[in-house]
Amino acid sequence: GVPFRVAHETAGAAVRAACGSDSEPSVAESGAVASTTTTADPAETDFDLDLLRTATSLEILAVNTYQAAIVSGLVITPEVEQAAVLFRDQHDDHARALKATTTELGGTEFTEANSFLQESVIDPAVADLSDQDSVIQLALTLETAAAETYAWAAGQLSTTTLRQAIMGIGGVEARHMAVLRGFQNAEQVPVAFLPVDDRIPED
């Protein structure tokens, strides 16, 4: 592949610029998700739970994928490795917060990676990973699917609090996308408004 060129002077600067300072609380720590309430009817609450469980499955998949990338031996640049570790940890925070919200709303927390993306996107891509560039592209594909799914879900959730919470998480994923594009020497924010064409299918 094309030799990798670092897009930022340090990963710390790049990641802090994209995801906030080290002292800034995570979504989970801030309580932005876990302290939700709802006035939705039972049918709306059931769909809210479906969306929260789906979001949890995406976050678990992201944790597993970043961990696999970190130990693969293909990530050779310290800046990319540092970003991957931070992104993995942030996805883990998100998963824990989403699980807490699911149980708070009376549902059963989801504990597995999203099987649709695992089988249709991640497994085929992992089989073809050959270098750091391919790892970055896989991470970008996954972050895009998550961010666009959350952008779509924000229009479906039944309460303002849940919509704000899911977009808070989606905003972090979008910043991950910007950092990954920077590592590719690509335009970091190519569109003003995130589309939803690459979200996971509703079913």
Disulfide bonds with the S-S distance in Angstrom:
none
